[in-house]
Amino acid sequence: MEVRAVGRFLRVSPRKARAVVDLIRGRTYREALTILSLTPRRVCEDIEKIVRSAGANAQNNYSLDPEDMIVAEVYVDEGATLKRIRPRARGMASRIRKRTSHVTVVLREQD
């Protein structure tokens, strides 16, 4: 049985989020939460919340124990980009791109 949770429009670039999700792919549910709580990156809080949400979905919707599950899939897709303008020298302007991410976590029962 697979259980999923999706976090959309996280205010972090996909490249930075992918560096964190690579740490938890294939780990058990408990290991993933431990790694995320000890990793000093801002995005870890958001990803930990999504992993906990997937565990809650397993428990409440399918009556499964999240402790017996592994993080089978976790991936980051690019979300909408917020475009801002920053004034520059000599009356010019440059564009600031504030990127967002969509994070998907899939938990699967251990064999």
PyMOL commands that set and color helices and strands:
alter all, ss='L'
color gray80, all
select helices_A, chain A and resi 14-24+29-38+43-62+66-68+89-91
alter helices_A, ss='H'
color red, helices_A
select strands_A, chain A and resi 2-10+69-78+82-87+93-98+101-109
alter strands_A, ss='S'
color yellow, strands_A
deselect
rebuild
show_as cartoon
